[in-house]
């Protein structure tokens, strides 16, 4: 479950706006 969530988050970062990427990376 955690692995799937991590992959989803990474894919989201690559395709989503910079807002999410900034939020995720701090």
matplotlib code that plots the C-alpha trace (Angstrom):
import matplotlib.pyplot as plt

x = [0.0, 2.8, 4.7, 1.6, 1.0, 4.7, 4.5, 1.2, 2.8, 5.9, 3.7, 1.6, 4.7, 5.9, 2.5, 1.0, 1.6, 4.6, 2.4, 2.2, 5.9, 6.9, 4.6, 6.0, 9.7, 9.2]
y = [0.0, 2.5, 1.7, 2.3, 5.6, 6.7, 5.9, 7.8, 10.8, 10.7, 10.5, 13.4, 15.5, 14.9, 15.8, 18.2, 21.9, 23.2, 23.8, 20.2, 19.6, 22.5, 21.2, 17.7, 18.8, 21.4]
z = [0.0, 0.9, -2.2, -4.4, -2.6, -3.1, -6.9, -7.1, -5.4, -7.7, -10.8, -9.5, -8.9, -12.5, -14.0, -11.5, -11.2, -9.3, -6.2, -5.4, -6.1, -3.8, -1.1, -1.3, -1.4, 1.2]

ax = plt.figure().add_subplot(projection="3d")
ax.plot(x, y, z, "-o")
ax.set_aspect("equal")
plt.show()
